[in-house]
Amino acid sequence: MPKRRSFERVRDSSAINLAIGQPSDDLMPRDLLGAGAKRFFESQQSGTLNYGAPSGELEFRTALADFLSTEDGHEVNPDTLFLTGGSSQGLDLICAQFTQPGDTVLVESASYFLAFQIFQDHGLKIVGVSTDHEGLCIDELEQAIVQHQAKLIYTIPSYGNPTGMTLSANRRDAIVALSKRHQIIVAADEAYQQLHFAAAPPPSFGSRADLGQVIVLGTFSKILAPGLRVGWLQLGQTLREQLLDTGWINSGGAINHFGAMITREVLVSGAMVQHLGQLREALNRRAESMDAALHDCLGPQAQWHRPAGGYFFWVGLAHSANTQDTLPSAVRAGTGYLPGNICAASGGFDHYLRLSFAAYDCQQITEGIKRLGRVLAS
Ligand SMILES: Cc1ncc(COP(=O)(O)O)c(C=O)c1O
């Protein structure tokens, strides 16, 4: 699997690159963050600019626990939370602490392509497991655990990247049971858990009283601002203790204490709930525009499900076009997408493409899909 440098992209301002899975500027609440930073600096409490407590300050974890309890509808204990520099850093930490080079990680057959690189950084072998409309296929998952003596399962349970699909409640239960039976760590990357457009997805893995071997990864990148680099892990006491043994934490304290304290100010101000409501509505409108434009411009040439949350459409082309081959024409036409095979853990998905509706407004999305429709028609 080739390594990618995703931030080296040149942004042509006239291009509508639907490969970009990042929020547009107007989705990030500068005013809330600015006000939070002002309150933080005005607070005059001693020690706030010093190193932070290893797993994140209790004030931050309490505010986060309150937020998660309200959002996900279950009581979250602040002592199960561990501050990270975002999901990616959390995943890197899990790999560093709980795997060895040569171990196998099992992932959804189409998954977050940049997580693959984190696994490669740790010398892990990546094996894809099939999914259906309920998510990971449990029998195949268990066979793969045994066959590869796998050490880690990585799943994106809600509104997955790239598929937009959600793991059913039953399958979530089955995965927890498997993790206990085989003593395998499950990294549940819930980056999009809070971004539902209507009904909420099945409860977070973190809603379980006994988290067992499951580690939930959460992030403020998708619901506040990626540049903050603030996220969290939710995990049981034994695993949490193991993370605290990490050298860089003992040397430098919690990662991104400062960003976490600004985030805390936003959480305790109560403004986050309203912001999240507006964000969901904006993303829903964009998903609606993308769905309508796909119907108008790709129609019978393609198949897709309108996602019920998150950032992405996963589009399968009816003819056997290889989306890697058609990408240069799309770029010349002033648009772009992520070719499916980049997201493939064990090959395939050559005629799929991932489209993000987070980085552009409704009009731009419609125009981008028109351009794409013309390219694919020719
Ligand atoms: C599934 C998933 N996990 C993690 C990330 C990155 O998250 P963070 O910015 O918190 O590192 C992304 C961003 O696209 C994602 O889609």
The ligand as an ORCA input file, in Angstrom:
! r2SCAN-3c Opt
* xyz 0 1
  C     -12.789      7.848     10.428
  C     -11.857      8.964     10.707
  N     -11.025      8.888     11.747
  C     -10.169      9.884     12.024
  C     -10.089     11.008     11.227
  C      -9.110     12.068     11.602
  O      -9.488     12.554     12.850
  P      -8.601     13.544     13.710
  O      -8.601     14.860     13.013
  O      -9.307     13.595     15.007
  O      -7.245     12.961     13.808
  C     -10.921     11.119     10.137
  C     -10.839     12.306      9.255
  O     -11.195     12.279      8.117
  C     -11.828     10.078      9.868
  O     -12.651     10.126      8.819
*
